[in-house]
Amino acid sequence: MYKIAVLFVSIVLIASCGTQRQLKKSFTGKPVSSLQKTFGEPTTIIKTANDSVYVFEKDEELHSTEISQGKLTLDPIVTPKVSKTERYFFNVRNGIITKTRFEEEYERKN
């Protein structure tokens, strides 16, 4: 049981780090103009003592769907409708991107 739990946690960590690593490789060390070409205008710009944090958001509605159980059932299982928000954070110093971060948030809709 312990091996299965460790395997599951490691798979989740590897999958969740994929987007973060891609952002870091694609944007770190590049000028701010490359962000605007890819993401458009930032949702928020937060000024800090040394640098600025550019925040970009993408919202997506995920519709409910029926989960197949592989057999005939009277009561189907249906996933709820959710709103998915992806937030991209970029630390910018002197017009150059120094750090990237990525967050996903799911909000259940009724």
PETAWO-V375919 format. One record per residue. N is the residue number from 1. SS is DSSP state (H for helix, E for strand, C for the rest). PSI is psi in whole degrees, 0 to 359 (* if undefined). OMEGA is omega in degrees with one decimal (999 if undefined). Layout:
{{N;SS;PSI;OMEGA} {N;SS;PSI;OMEGA}}
This chain:
{{1;C;321;179.8} {2;H;319;-179.7} {3;H;321;179.6} {4;H;318;179.6} {5;H;317;179.2} {6;H;318;178.4} {7;H;315;-180.0} {8;H;313;-179.7} {9;H;318;-179.8} {10;H;323;177.0} {11;H;317;178.6} {12;H;317;179.3} {13;H;318;179.8} {14;H;316;-179.0} {15;H;322;-177.6} {16;H;335;-179.1} {17;H;350;-176.6} {18;H;312;-179.1} {19;H;319;179.5} {20;H;315;179.9} {21;H;319;178.9} {22;H;317;177.7} {23;H;316;-178.6} {24;H;315;-179.6} {25;H;322;-173.8} {26;H;327;-168.9} {27;H;337;-177.4} {28;C;129;-179.6} {29;C;358;-179.5} {30;C;162;178.8} {31;E;162;-178.6} {32;C;330;-178.5} {33;H;333;177.7} {34;H;332;176.1} {35;H;316;-177.3} {36;H;330;176.2} {37;H;323;-175.9} {38;H;313;-172.0} {39;H;348;-175.8} {40;C;211;-179.7} {41;C;142;179.3} {42;C;147;176.3} {43;C;317;-178.6} {44;E;146;171.2} {45;E;119;-178.7} {46;E;122;178.7} {47;E;129;173.9} {48;C;183;-176.6} {49;C;316;-174.3} {50;C;332;-174.5} {51;C;185;176.9} {52;E;148;176.8} {53;E;117;177.3} {54;E;127;-178.6} {55;E;126;176.5} {56;E;140;179.4} {57;E;142;172.8} {58;E;125;178.8} {59;E;142;-179.8} {60;E;135;176.6} {61;E;123;176.7} {62;E;120;-175.7} {63;C;158;178.2} {64;C;152;-179.5} {65;C;155;179.6} {66;E;135;179.0} {67;E;123;179.9} {68;C;132;178.8} {69;C;359;178.3} {70;C;11;178.4} {71;C;167;178.8} {72;C;129;177.3} {73;C;155;178.0} {74;C;328;-178.6} {75;C;100;179.7} {76;C;152;175.3} {77;E;127;-176.7} {78;E;131;176.8} {79;C;150;179.6} {80;C;159;174.3} {81;E;133;-178.4} {82;E;158;172.9} {83;E;123;-178.1} {84;E;127;178.0} {85;E;123;175.7} {86;E;128;178.3} {87;E;130;178.7} {88;E;125;-179.9} {89;E;130;179.3} {90;E;120;173.9} {91;E;128;-176.1} {92;E;128;176.6} {93;E;123;-179.8} {94;C;38;177.4} {95;C;2;-179.3} {96;E;137;179.7} {97;E;126;-177.7} {98;E;335;-176.1} {99;E;145;178.4} {100;E;154;176.5} {101;E;151;-175.5} {102;E;136;176.2} {103;E;146;172.8} {104;E;142;178.5} {105;E;135;178.4} {106;E;132;177.9} {107;E;125;-177.5} {108;E;135;177.5} {109;E;150;177.8} {110;C;*;999}}
